[in-house]
Amino acid sequence: SSRYRIGLGEGENALAEHPEVAELAVASSLDPIPREGVKVFIVMSPQFLSHDQDQLTKELLQHVKGVTAPYKHPTKGDFVPELPKTITGKFKRSELQKRVWADVIGS
């Protein structure tokens, strides 16, 4: 994706359509290649919480592949119980970015 301009909203929109997703947010990520990618943080819909996360991941990836160009596909993802938000309900993208960098530094 280093040659393309990817709006983070495009990844969000593609995944948000899926019924298994209650809410989500994306942040830029670094791939090992190295290039910039997209990491998605997903809160699952309550009825899917007991489902196998590996299977859910496969289903979500298939969905994204069906509705977006290959260079727009998320490169990483995490299931999270909740997303950090401001008092007004907006996502704290800076907090998500800190999580991404903590993963990079920790690995």
C-alpha positions as CSV (number, residue, x, y, z in Angstrom):
1,S,0.0,0.0,0.0
2,S,3.0,2.3,0.0
3,R,2.1,3.6,-3.5
4,Y,-1.6,4.2,-2.8
5,R,-3.4,6.8,-0.7
6,I,-5.7,4.8,1.5
7,G,-8.4,6.7,3.5
8,L,-8.8,5.0,6.8
9,G,-12.6,5.4,6.5
10,E,-12.6,3.0,3.5
11,G,-11.5,0.1,5.7
12,E,-14.0,1.0,8.4
13,N,-16.9,1.2,5.9
14,A,-16.2,-2.2,4.4
15,L,-16.1,-4.0,7.7
16,A,-18.8,-2.0,9.4
17,E,-21.3,-3.5,6.9
18,H,-20.8,-7.0,8.4
19,P,-23.4,-8.1,10.9
20,E,-20.7,-9.6,13.3
21,V,-19.2,-6.1,13.8
22,A,-20.8,-3.9,16.5
23,E,-18.3,-1.1,16.0
24,L,-14.8,-0.7,14.8
25,A,-12.0,1.8,14.3
26,V,-8.8,1.7,12.2
27,A,-5.3,3.0,12.7
28,S,-2.3,3.1,10.4
29,S,0.1,0.2,11.0
30,L,3.6,-0.9,9.9
31,D,4.0,-4.1,8.0
32,P,7.3,-6.0,8.1
33,I,7.9,-5.4,4.4
34,P,8.1,-2.3,5.5
35,R,5.2,-0.4,4.3
36,E,2.3,1.3,5.9
37,G,-0.8,-0.8,6.4
38,V,-4.1,-0.6,8.2
39,K,-4.8,-2.2,11.6
40,V,-8.4,-2.6,12.6
41,F,-9.8,-2.8,16.1
42,I,-13.1,-4.6,16.2
43,V,-15.8,-4.9,18.9
44,M,-18.0,-7.8,18.0
45,S,-21.8,-7.8,18.1
46,P,-23.0,-9.5,21.4
47,Q,-24.6,-12.5,19.6
48,F,-21.2,-13.4,18.1
49,L,-19.0,-13.1,21.2
50,S,-19.0,-16.9,21.8
51,H,-18.1,-17.7,18.2
52,D,-14.6,-18.9,17.2
53,Q,-12.5,-15.8,16.6
54,D,-10.3,-17.5,14.0
55,Q,-13.5,-18.3,12.0
56,L,-14.8,-14.8,12.4
57,T,-11.5,-13.4,11.2
58,K,-11.7,-15.5,8.1
59,E,-15.3,-14.4,7.4
60,L,-14.4,-10.7,7.9
61,L,-11.4,-11.0,5.6
62,Q,-13.5,-12.7,2.9
63,H,-16.1,-9.9,3.2
64,V,-13.5,-7.2,2.9
65,K,-11.9,-8.9,-0.1
66,G,-15.2,-9.0,-1.8
67,V,-15.9,-5.3,-1.5
68,T,-12.6,-3.5,-1.6
69,A,-9.4,-3.4,-3.7
70,P,-6.5,-5.6,-2.5
71,Y,-4.4,-2.6,-1.4
72,K,-7.2,-1.4,0.9
73,H,-7.4,-4.7,2.9
74,P,-6.5,-4.4,6.6
75,T,-3.1,-5.9,7.2
76,K,-3.6,-6.6,11.0
77,G,-6.5,-6.7,13.4
78,D,-7.5,-7.2,17.0
79,F,-10.8,-8.1,18.6
80,V,-11.3,-5.7,21.6
81,P,-14.0,-5.5,24.2
82,E,-14.4,-1.8,23.7
83,L,-12.9,1.1,21.9
84,P,-11.4,4.2,23.6
85,K,-13.7,7.2,23.2
86,T,-13.9,10.8,24.2
87,I,-16.7,12.2,26.4
88,T,-18.6,13.1,23.2
89,G,-18.3,9.5,21.9
90,K,-15.7,10.0,19.2
91,F,-12.9,7.4,18.9
92,K,-9.6,8.3,20.4
93,R,-7.5,7.5,17.4
94,S,-4.4,8.6,19.2
95,E,-5.0,5.9,21.8
96,L,-5.4,3.3,19.1
97,Q,-2.2,4.5,17.4
98,K,-0.4,4.1,20.8
99,R,-1.6,0.5,20.9
100,V,-0.2,-0.1,17.4
101,W,3.2,1.3,18.3
102,A,3.3,-0.6,21.6
103,D,2.8,-3.8,19.5
104,V,5.7,-2.7,17.2
105,I,8.1,-1.9,20.0
106,G,7.1,-5.0,22.0
107,S,7.7,-7.4,19.1
